[in-house]
Amino acid sequence: MTALWPRQVVEPISPHEAHVHEVVEVLAEGRTAVQSYEVVRLGGHGRAMVIEGRVQSTEADEAIYHEALVMPAHAVAPSVGRVLCLGGANGGLLHRVLALPGVTSVRQFDVDAELHERSVELLPHMHLDALADPRVTLEFGHPRDLLDGLTGTFDLVLADLPDSVPGSHVPALFTAEFYARIRELLGGTGVFATQAGPANPLAPDFFAGVLRTARSVFRHATPYTSAVPSFGVPWGFVVASDHPGAADPGRAAVPEPPRPVTTYDAETHRHMFAVPRLLRAGLEGGGRVITDADPMWQA
């Protein structure tokens, strides 16, 4: 393939397609003890975090992704006093969680302290002043290991994870065993939300697998989508809980969004849960339960 630009990011979105971004400036690149990364400026999208060759967030549309992860779960959660965030080193998640009414404490687990430092330095618009908030506890290590040491329960657990690619730590964060531990921490009434990969009706296997795995663990698990332009295809999410209020999250009463929220409201919420027919068919008819012994990754 002839390069479209002198430097570009080429992301597979199915076994036979890719989405290509022009890189107009490289701010930093390297490899930490955990993963490779680039912090770049993308044409049309501004500053961006790229992990293992895949765009994780961009200045232009990170709000769409992060609000899609946080706000639907907030709408169905009975309370959000204690929150656990898994991942989110790029900073887009934490300040939005702290803005939710009623939050008393937030624990954030991330796997990569070095990349977090680079993100704070190079993407300050993502972090704002969230790390200075006394309600925040930030810890580094593999989330599976950190979860083993937790006691008590949480009202809301949010998994802001990178793409699930072979050889990384991420596939272990989409398995039934991992979800069973999350369920214990939710104490029967808490709510869990995770990104679930591309919502591509022509290649729905990963999204369908995440949904089927969540349904094998939780009483209720519902898919929804959001169009994040820099990802190339709509993106999938799953909200899950044993609480009866999560049985039909698309019909939840949406509270007034807090001031930092710019892309989400009640109408957007309803649209997220109106999953198109072809994708619904792929989700209901495909996928498998993902386990530690039989993981799954994206295209």
N, C-alpha and C positions, 0 to 999 in steps of 0.2 A: 504493500500500500504506500502510495506517495504521501508524504506528510503534507497536511494542509498549511501548517505554520512551522516556523523554525523550531519551536518547542511546544509540545502539547501533552495533554493527559488523555489517554485512550482507555475508556472504561467499558468492559463487556456488560451488556444489559440482557443478553441471551446467548446461547451457544453460537449464534450466527449474526449477532449485531453488536455494535459498539457505539458509545456516545463520546464525542471528541470535543475537548475544550482547548482553546488557545491559552498558553501561558505567556503573559506579557511581561512578567517580572518574577524572579525567584528571590524571596526574602530569606529563606533558610532551607536547608535540606540536610539529611543525614540519616543515621540509624541509631536508635537508642538500644538498650539491652533487650528491648521487647519487640521493636518493629521499626520499619523504615517510614520516613515522613518527609513531606515537603510543605512549606508555608509559602504560597505563591499568590500572585494577582492573576486572576483569570479574566479574559476579555468578556465584558458584559456582566461579570459577577463580583468583581472586586477581590478583596483578600479571602483566601481559602485555605483550609486545612486538608491535606491529602495524606492518607495513611495507606501504605502498601499499594500505592498506585490508584487509590479510589478516593474520589472527592467525598469528604465527610460533612463539610459545611462551607457556605460561602457568605460573604458579607451581604449580598443582595437578597438571599432567601432563607437564611438560617432561621429567621423568626417563624416561617411557615412550618418547618420541620419541628422545631422545639415546642412551639405552641400546640402542634398536633399531638405530640407525645404527652404533654402535661395536661392540657385543658379538658379533653374528654374524660380522662380518669378522675379529674377533680370534680366534674359534673355529676358523677355517679358515686363518689366516695361519701360515706356518711360524715366523716370528719377527716381533716388532714393535719392533725397536730404533729405527729411524728412521721417524718418522711425519710426514705432511704433512696439514694440515687446511685445507680450502678453505671460507671462510665461517666462521660461528660467532661473529659479533660479540656475540650476546646472552649468551655465556659458558657455555652449558650443556655444550659439547663438551669444552673443554680440560681441565678438572680430572678428567674421567672418563678421558680418554686418558692423562693422567699417572699414573693409578692402576694402569694395566695393568702387570703384571710384565715387566720387561725393557726398558722404554722408556728410551732414552738421549738422544734429542733429538726435539723437536717444532717444526716450522715451521708457523706459521699465517698464511695470507694472507686478508685481508679488504679489501673494496672501499671501506669507509666509516669513516674514522678518527673523524669527528665523532659518528656514531651509536654507535660503540664506546665513546667517552667517556661518552655519555649512559647507555649500558647499565651501565657500571661504576659510575656514580653512583647510578642508580635501581634496578638489579637486582643488588645485591651478592650475594644468595643464589645467583645463577647463576654468578658468577665465583669466589667464595671467594678463596683466595690463589694461584690458578694462575699469575697473571701474574708473581708473584715467584719462581717456580721457575726456576733457572738453566738448565734444559734447554730453555726456551721461547725461540723467536725469533718476534716478531710483526712483520709487514710489511703495509703498506697499498698498494693499487693494484688495477687490474683483474687478476684471477687469470690470465687468458690471457697478459698481459704479464709477470707475475711468473714464470710457469712457463717462459717462454722463456729466462730468465736462470739457471735451475737447472742444476746439474751433479750427477752421481752418481745413486744410486737410493734408493728408499724401500721399506720393508717394508709400509707401510700408508698408503693415501691415502683420506681421508674427505671427502666433499662435503656439507657442512651448508649447503645453499643455500636462499634464500627461494623463494617461489613464482615460477614462470616466467611473467611477464606481459609483454605487448607494451610496447615502449619502454624496458624495463629492460636491465641488463647480463646478466641471468640466462639468457635463452635460449641465449646463446653457450656456456654451461657444460653443455649437454646434447647437444652435437653429436658426430658421428663424428670430426671433426678434433680436438676437445678430448679425446675419449677416446683417440685415437691418441697424443697427447702424454702422457697419464696412463700408458698402456701402456709407453711408453719409460721412464718414470721408475720403473716397478715392476720392471724388469730380469728379467722372466720368472718370478719367484717371489712377488712382492708381490701384495697384495690391495687392491682398490678397492671402496668402497661409497658409494652415493649415495641420497639421497631421490629418489623417482620420481613424486611427485604422488599424487592420490587413487586409492585402490584400490576404485573404485566400479564394480561389475560392469555397471551401466547406462550408464556413461560412461568406458570404459577407455582411450580413445585415447592420452592423454598417457603413461600408465604403459606401455602397449603399445609406444609409440614409443621410450621410453627403453630398454626391454628389447631391442627389435629393434636399436636402434643399438648398444648394448653388445655384443650377440651378433655384430654385423658387425665388431667390433674385437677382442674377447677370445675366447680358446678356450672359456671357460666364463663364462656369465652367468645368474644365477638370480634370479627374483623372490621376494619375501617381503613380508609385511604385518604391520602392528601397529595396534591400535585406540587412537587418541589422541583422547579424548573431545572436546577443544576444537576439533578439526578437522572434526567433523560426520560424516565418513565414515572408514572405515579408511584407513590411509596405506600407500603402496607404497614399496618399496625394491628396489634391485638390488645384488647382490654379484657382482663379476667378477674374473677372474684367468686367467692362462695356466697356473697351477700345477695339477697333477693333483689336489691335495687339495681344490680348489674345484669339482670336478666334481659333487659331490652334497653341498652344504653343509648340507642338512637333516638328514643323518645324521652330521654331524661330532661328534666327542667334545668336549663342552662343558666347558672347565675351570671350576674353582670361581670364581665371580665375585669380583672385588676388593670390598673393604668398602664403597666408596661406592655400589655397584650395589644398587638396591632393587626393581627391577621385572622383572629378567631372570634366568632360570635355565634348566636343561636342558629342562624341560618347556615353558617359554615358547618356547624356541628351536624345538622341534619344531612347536609350534603355529604359529609365524610362517611356517614353510615349508610348512604344510598349506594351500595356497591353494585356496579353494572352487571347485567345478566351474564355475560360471557365469563367475567371474572368469578362471579358467584358459582357458576358451574364448575370452574376449575378448582375452586377452593373446596367445594363440597365433595367433588368426585376424585380429588387427587390428594397427594401428600401421604405421609406416614408418620408414625410416632417416632420422634428423634430421641435417641438415647446416648448415654456415654459410650456404649459399645458400638453404636452405629450412628455417628454424627452426620450432619448434613451441612453443605455450604452453598453459597450463591454461585451463579454462573461463572 
